[in-house]
Amino acid sequence: MADAGRWHLVKRVGTAVVLIPIVLLLVLKAPVWLLAIVAAIVALLASSEFLKLSEAYEVRPFRKPTYVYVSLFFALIAIPGYDNPLLDTAVFGCGTAFLAALAPFLFWVIGMRRANLREAFSAATVSATDFVYLAVPLGCLVQLREQWAGAFLVFYFLLVVWAGDIFAYFVGRSMGRWPMSPRISPKKTWEGALASLAASVVVGTLVFDYARPISQFFLRLHLIDRRDGIFSLENPPLLPIVLLSAAINIAAQLGDLVESLIKRGAGVKDSGALLPGHGGMLDRVDALLFAAPVMWYYAAWRMLQ
């Protein structure tokens, strides 16, 4: 068992070492249209796993219509160029809300074609949930990248989530004694959760405290344009950044627990086996799904000030 645990840890760390630089390079350097395409691929892979999990609940989901709807959403925001009106913050917010509201009605209509009408409601519910749960949060990150200082904000967001995840994992394994939610995720502990929260707040505060030198470093490496960083001489107020980092962490931990709830009900340990040591794509992005809208709403609110 000890050897199996060490091998799992090696695979987990190895996968992270490979993926993290690729993700950061995409976030900082890639044009928004390419980032949207990558986000679409991630969303479709996670959707495939989510829809498969739903089958354990005796649901026959609308696979092809769900993939088409998710793909269309990302195709609209992947239109190249800074003048894509769908990447405007207000337009994106209103358009995404409209598509989310439209989804259940659209899938109910599709359900009318089912031979067994008893399956239509559950299938439509799962497909609509898939769009709101997976596509919308990942779309928020793509649009966030297009906002002022967008590359820096996404960089900050990922570091806050990753720091919380790392500390929750290692502190929970080594020091965890008090289970946080034994029915849903027996290995998660209050010690790990508190360590995760503290790590996210510290890392988030440090990133914003050194926003100018970090942005200058990326600019010198030609990883970002000036519009994508923070170059002001004054640091932002401390309290809003502490609260934002804490809110992102709490949302990320809830996202992790919700995915564990789905898997526990389905009777599986991982959503898939795509990423060694991490499980499936849904296992890897679960924390981002609840946290990304929090980050996006903060950035959108900041633009209105």
C-alpha positions as CSV (number, residue, x, y, z in Angstrom):
1,M,0.0,0.0,0.0
2,A,2.8,2.4,0.8
3,D,4.5,1.7,-2.5
4,A,1.2,2.3,-4.3
5,G,0.8,5.6,-2.5
6,R,4.3,6.7,-3.4
7,W,3.8,5.7,-7.0
8,H,0.5,7.6,-7.1
9,L,2.3,10.7,-5.7
10,V,5.1,10.4,-8.3
11,K,2.6,10.3,-11.1
12,R,0.6,13.2,-9.7
13,V,3.6,15.4,-9.3
14,G,5.0,14.3,-12.7
15,T,1.8,15.2,-14.5
16,A,1.7,18.6,-12.7
17,V,5.3,19.4,-13.7
18,V,4.4,18.8,-17.3
19,L,1.0,20.5,-17.4
20,I,1.6,23.6,-15.3
21,P,4.2,25.3,-17.6
22,I,2.0,24.5,-20.7
23,V,-1.0,26.0,-19.0
24,L,0.9,29.1,-17.9
25,L,2.4,29.6,-21.4
26,L,-1.1,29.4,-22.9
27,V,-2.5,31.8,-20.4
28,L,0.2,34.4,-20.8
29,K,1.2,34.1,-24.5
30,A,-1.5,32.5,-26.5
31,P,-4.0,34.7,-28.4
32,V,-7.5,34.6,-26.9
33,W,-8.9,32.6,-29.9
34,L,-6.4,29.8,-29.2
35,L,-7.1,29.9,-25.5
36,A,-10.8,29.5,-26.4
37,I,-10.1,26.4,-28.5
38,V,-8.0,24.8,-25.8
39,A,-10.8,25.6,-23.2
40,A,-13.3,24.0,-25.6
41,I,-11.3,20.8,-25.8
42,V,-11.0,20.7,-22.0
43,A,-14.8,21.4,-21.7
44,L,-15.6,18.6,-24.2
45,L,-13.4,16.1,-22.5
46,A,-14.8,17.0,-19.1
47,S,-18.3,16.9,-20.6
48,S,-17.7,13.4,-21.9
49,E,-16.8,12.2,-18.3
50,F,-19.7,14.1,-16.7
51,L,-22.2,12.6,-19.1
52,K,-20.8,9.1,-18.5
53,L,-21.1,9.6,-14.8
54,S,-24.8,10.5,-15.3
55,E,-25.3,7.1,-16.7
56,A,-24.7,5.6,-13.3
57,Y,-27.8,7.5,-12.2
58,E,-29.8,5.7,-14.9
59,V,-29.8,8.7,-17.2
60,R,-29.4,8.5,-21.0
61,P,-28.0,12.0,-21.7
62,F,-28.1,13.8,-25.0
63,R,-24.5,13.4,-25.9
64,K,-24.3,14.9,-29.4
65,P,-26.6,17.9,-28.7
66,T,-24.6,18.6,-25.6
67,Y,-21.3,18.6,-27.4
68,V,-22.7,20.8,-30.2
69,Y,-24.1,23.3,-27.7
70,V,-20.8,23.5,-25.8
71,S,-18.8,23.7,-29.0
72,L,-21.0,26.5,-30.4
73,F,-20.5,28.6,-27.2
74,F,-16.7,28.4,-27.5
75,A,-16.8,28.9,-31.3
76,L,-18.5,32.2,-30.7
77,I,-15.9,33.5,-28.3
78,A,-13.0,32.1,-30.4
79,I,-13.7,34.5,-33.3
80,P,-10.2,36.0,-33.8
81,G,-9.4,39.6,-33.1
82,Y,-9.7,42.1,-30.3
83,D,-12.8,43.5,-31.9
84,N,-14.9,40.4,-31.3
85,P,-18.0,42.0,-29.6
86,L,-18.7,38.7,-27.8
87,L,-15.6,39.2,-25.8
88,D,-16.8,42.5,-24.4
89,T,-17.4,42.0,-20.7
90,A,-21.0,43.2,-20.7
91,V,-21.9,41.4,-23.9
92,F,-20.3,38.2,-22.7
93,G,-22.2,38.3,-19.4
94,C,-25.5,38.9,-21.0
95,G,-24.9,36.4,-23.8
96,T,-23.8,33.7,-21.5
97,A,-26.8,34.2,-19.2
98,F,-29.1,33.9,-22.2
99,L,-27.4,30.7,-23.4
100,A,-27.6,29.2,-19.8
101,A,-31.3,30.1,-19.6
102,L,-32.0,28.8,-23.1
103,A,-30.3,25.4,-22.5
104,P,-33.0,23.6,-20.5
105,F,-35.7,24.7,-22.9
106,L,-33.6,23.6,-25.9
107,F,-32.9,20.2,-24.4
108,W,-36.5,19.7,-23.4
109,V,-37.5,20.2,-27.0
110,I,-34.8,17.7,-28.1
111,G,-36.3,15.3,-25.5
112,M,-39.6,15.2,-27.4
113,R,-37.9,12.9,-29.9
114,R,-37.1,10.3,-27.3
115,A,-39.0,7.0,-27.8
116,N,-39.2,6.7,-24.0
117,L,-40.5,10.1,-22.8
118,R,-39.7,9.2,-19.2
119,E,-36.1,9.7,-20.1
120,A,-36.5,13.1,-21.5
121,F,-36.6,15.2,-18.4
122,S,-33.5,13.7,-16.7
123,A,-31.5,13.7,-19.9
124,A,-32.4,17.4,-20.6
125,T,-31.5,18.3,-17.0
126,V,-28.1,16.7,-17.2
127,S,-27.3,18.3,-20.5
128,A,-28.3,21.8,-19.3
129,T,-26.3,21.3,-16.1
130,D,-23.3,20.2,-18.2
131,F,-23.3,23.6,-20.0
132,V,-23.7,25.7,-16.8
133,Y,-21.3,23.5,-14.7
134,L,-18.5,23.1,-17.3
135,A,-18.7,25.4,-20.3
136,V,-19.7,28.6,-18.6
137,P,-16.9,28.7,-16.0
138,L,-14.2,27.8,-18.5
139,G,-15.7,30.5,-20.8
140,C,-15.4,33.0,-18.0
141,L,-11.6,32.3,-17.8
142,V,-11.3,32.9,-21.6
143,Q,-13.2,36.2,-21.4
144,L,-11.2,37.2,-18.3
145,R,-8.0,36.9,-20.3
146,E,-9.4,39.5,-22.7
147,Q,-10.0,42.1,-19.9
148,W,-7.6,44.8,-18.8
149,A,-4.6,43.0,-17.1
150,G,-6.3,39.8,-18.0
151,A,-3.2,37.6,-18.3
152,F,-2.1,38.7,-14.8
153,L,-5.5,38.1,-13.4
154,V,-5.7,34.6,-14.8
155,F,-2.2,33.9,-13.6
156,Y,-3.1,35.1,-10.1
157,F,-6.3,33.0,-10.1
158,L,-4.5,29.8,-11.1
159,L,-1.8,30.3,-8.5
160,V,-4.4,30.8,-5.8
161,V,-6.3,27.7,-6.7
162,W,-3.2,25.6,-7.2
163,A,-1.6,26.7,-3.9
164,G,-4.8,25.8,-2.1
165,D,-5.0,22.4,-3.8
166,I,-1.4,21.5,-3.0
167,F,-1.6,22.5,0.7
168,A,-4.9,20.7,1.1
169,Y,-3.4,17.5,-0.4
170,F,-0.1,17.4,1.6
171,V,-1.3,18.8,4.9
172,G,-4.4,16.7,4.8
173,R,-2.3,13.5,4.1
174,S,0.3,14.3,6.8
175,M,-1.6,16.1,9.6
176,G,-5.3,15.6,8.9
177,R,-7.3,14.1,11.8
178,W,-10.7,15.7,11.6
179,P,-12.8,14.6,8.5
180,M,-14.6,17.4,6.8
181,S,-17.1,15.5,4.9
182,P,-16.7,11.7,5.5
183,R,-19.8,10.7,3.5
184,I,-18.7,12.6,0.4
185,S,-14.9,12.7,0.5
186,P,-13.4,10.7,3.4
187,K,-9.8,11.8,2.8
188,K,-10.6,15.6,3.1
189,T,-10.0,17.0,6.5
190,W,-10.5,20.3,8.3
191,E,-6.7,20.6,8.8
192,G,-6.2,20.4,5.0
193,A,-9.1,22.8,4.3
194,L,-7.7,25.4,6.7
195,A,-4.2,25.0,5.3
196,S,-5.6,25.4,1.8
197,L,-7.4,28.6,2.7
198,A,-4.3,30.0,4.4
199,A,-2.0,29.1,1.4
200,S,-4.4,30.7,-1.1
201,V,-4.6,34.0,0.9
202,V,-0.9,34.2,1.4
203,V,-0.1,33.4,-2.3
204,G,-2.8,35.7,-3.6
205,T,-1.7,38.6,-1.4
206,L,2.0,38.1,-2.4
207,V,1.1,37.9,-6.1
208,F,-0.7,41.2,-6.0
209,D,1.9,42.8,-3.7
210,Y,4.5,42.1,-6.4
211,A,2.2,42.7,-9.3
212,R,4.4,45.3,-11.0
213,P,7.7,43.3,-10.9
214,I,5.9,40.1,-12.0
215,S,4.3,42.0,-14.9
216,Q,7.6,43.5,-15.9
217,F,9.3,40.1,-15.8
218,F,6.7,38.6,-18.1
219,L,6.9,41.7,-20.4
220,R,10.7,41.4,-20.7
221,L,10.3,37.8,-21.7
222,H,7.7,38.8,-24.3
223,L,5.1,36.6,-22.7
224,I,2.6,39.4,-22.3
225,D,1.7,42.7,-23.9
226,R,1.5,45.8,-21.7
227,R,-2.3,45.7,-21.6
228,D,-2.1,42.2,-20.0
229,G,-0.2,43.2,-16.9
230,I,-0.4,45.5,-13.9
231,F,2.2,48.3,-14.1
232,S,0.8,50.9,-11.6
233,L,3.1,52.2,-9.0
234,E,0.6,51.8,-6.2
235,N,-0.4,48.4,-4.9
236,P,-4.1,47.6,-4.6
237,P,-5.7,47.7,-1.1
238,L,-4.8,44.7,0.9
239,L,-8.3,43.8,2.3
240,P,-10.1,43.3,-1.1
241,I,-7.3,40.9,-2.3
242,V,-7.4,38.9,1.0
243,L,-11.2,38.6,0.7
244,L,-11.0,37.7,-3.0
245,S,-8.3,35.1,-2.4
246,A,-10.4,33.6,0.4
247,A,-13.5,33.5,-1.7
248,I,-11.8,31.8,-4.6
249,N,-10.4,29.2,-2.3
250,I,-13.7,28.5,-0.6
251,A,-15.4,28.2,-4.0
252,A,-12.6,25.9,-5.2
253,Q,-13.0,23.6,-2.2
254,L,-16.7,23.5,-2.7
255,G,-16.2,22.7,-6.4
256,D,-14.0,19.8,-5.4
257,L,-16.6,18.5,-2.9
258,V,-19.4,18.8,-5.5
259,E,-17.5,16.7,-8.0
260,S,-16.8,14.2,-5.2
261,L,-20.5,14.1,-4.5
262,I,-21.3,13.3,-8.1
263,K,-18.6,10.5,-8.2
264,R,-19.7,9.1,-4.8
265,G,-23.3,8.8,-6.0
266,A,-22.0,7.2,-9.2
267,G,-19.9,4.7,-7.3
268,V,-16.6,5.6,-8.9
269,K,-13.3,7.0,-7.5
270,D,-12.2,9.1,-10.6
271,S,-14.2,10.6,-13.4
272,G,-11.7,9.1,-15.9
273,A,-8.1,8.0,-16.4
274,L,-6.8,10.6,-18.8
275,L,-4.3,12.3,-16.5
276,P,-1.9,9.9,-14.5
277,G,-2.2,10.6,-10.8
278,H,-5.1,13.0,-11.2
279,G,-7.8,10.9,-12.8
280,G,-9.9,12.4,-15.5
281,M,-10.2,15.9,-16.9
282,L,-13.1,16.7,-14.7
283,D,-11.0,15.7,-11.7
284,R,-8.4,18.2,-12.7
285,V,-10.7,21.2,-13.3
286,D,-13.3,20.6,-10.6
287,A,-11.9,23.3,-8.3
288,L,-11.8,25.8,-11.2
289,L,-15.5,25.4,-12.0
290,F,-16.9,27.1,-8.9
291,A,-14.0,29.5,-8.5
292,A,-13.8,30.9,-12.0
293,P,-17.2,32.7,-11.9
294,V,-16.1,34.3,-8.6
295,M,-12.9,35.7,-10.3
296,W,-14.9,36.8,-13.3
297,Y,-17.5,38.7,-11.3
298,Y,-14.8,40.4,-9.3
299,A,-13.0,41.5,-12.5
300,A,-16.3,42.7,-14.1
301,W,-17.2,44.6,-10.9
302,R,-13.8,46.2,-10.9
303,M,-14.3,47.5,-14.4
304,L,-17.5,49.3,-13.3
305,Q,-15.7,51.2,-10.5
